Amino acid sequence: MTITLNTESADSYRHSLQIDDHQLFTDLPQALGGDDSAPSPHDYFDAALGACKALTLKYYARKKGIPLTGVSVDLQRDDSQEQKGKYAINVTLTLKGVLTAEQRAELHRVADRCPVHKLMTTTEVTITTTLAEGAFSQ
């Protein structure tokens, strides 16, 4: 899989974001000089966690025959200490369907084991950035 970002205009922070056949956009909030025309990179980071929890719960419930009919995930971020190395995401799950207390508890446990949650909290991530060869202009 390749993800490609391209600047939309020399006068703005808006970028197109191509993920395989899916096109998204990103921008900075107005407080940082952007137009707030699309989610920021932090928004996508947080959304990845919420999406992973929702999809993991639906997948798990279907596999185990748990009558989960839907999931709502609300995320609140506290990035006030990010410069000090602390970033908090508070997640509230709403599980839909006729579920027993045991099924709800089981799904609650599973939500914290989704791959993105584990990636964000237990994995050493290595990022290598290189420059393309040659000068490009457009």
N, C-alpha and C positions, 0 to 999 in steps of 0.2 A: 504494500500500500504506500502511496505517495501522497503527501499533503503539500500543496503549493499555495503560497500567499503572494499577491501582487498588489502594489500600490495602485489605487484607482485614480488619484490625481496628485500632482506635485504640491497642490495647495491644501491638502487635507490629510488626516491620519487614516482615513477609511481604506481598508484593504479587502480585496476579494480573497476568499479562502476556498480552495478546491480540494475536496476529499473524494477521490475516485469520481463517481458521477454526481456528487452532491456539491452544490455551491452555497456557501454561507458568506457572511461579511463580518468584519470586526472594525471597531472604531474606539476612540478614547472618549470618556465622558467630557462634558463641557468644562468641568472644573479643571481638567488637564489640557484644555485647548482643543479638544475634539468636537465633533458635531453631535455626539451621542446618537448616531444613526444606526448603530448595531451594537451587539454585546461586546464588552471588553474582553481581553484575554482572561482576566480574573473571573469574569462571568462564565466563560466556557470551562475553566478549571473546575469551578463549583458545580456547574451543570453536569459535567462528566460524572461527578460523584453521585448526584441525584439520579441521573439516567441509569447508571450502573446498578444502584440499589433497586430501582423500580423494575428493571429488566431481570435482574437476578431473582427477585422475589416472584415475579410472574413465572419465570422458567422453573424455579424450584417447586413452586406450588403445583404447577401443571404436572411436573415429573412425579411428585409425591401424592397426587390426587387430593390436594387441599383445595377447598372450594373458594379460593381467592378470586374475586371478580374484577378487582382493580386496586391500584395503588396511587396515592397522592404523596408527593414528597415536597416538603417546604424546607428550603435552606436559608439560613440567615448567616451572613459572614461577618466576622469581626476582624478586620484587618488593621485595627488601630495600633497594633504592636508588631506589624509585619517587619518594619525596619529593625526591630530587635530580635527577629527570628521566631516570632510567634504569630500563628495564623489560625483562627478558630472558625470552624463551620459547625453550626448547630442544625441538626437535621430532625425534622418532625415527620414521622410516617403516619399516614392514614391508610389502614388496611380495610378493603371493602369486601363484603361477602359475609355469609353466616359462618363465623369461625369460633371454635372453642377457645378457651383461655390457653390451653396447651398449644394449639395451632398458632395463635397470636404470638406466644412466647417463642416458639420455634422460628417463626418468620422474623421476629425481632433479632434473634441471634444470627440468622442467615444474612440479614441485611448488612451487618458489620463485617461479613466475610466476602462481600462482593469484590471482584478483582481490582477495581479502582480504589476502593477503601484500603485494601491491602497494599496497593502500589503507593498510595499517598502516605501510609503510616509505617510500613515495614520494609520497604525495598530501597536499596541503594541505587539511585538513578545516576547514570553517567551520560553527560551531554557533550558531544563533540561538534564544534562549529568550525566550518572551513569556508574559505572564500572561493568562489568560482574563478577560474583562470580568465584573464583578459579583461578588457574594459567593455562595458556595455552601456549603450545609451538608447533612450527611447522617450 
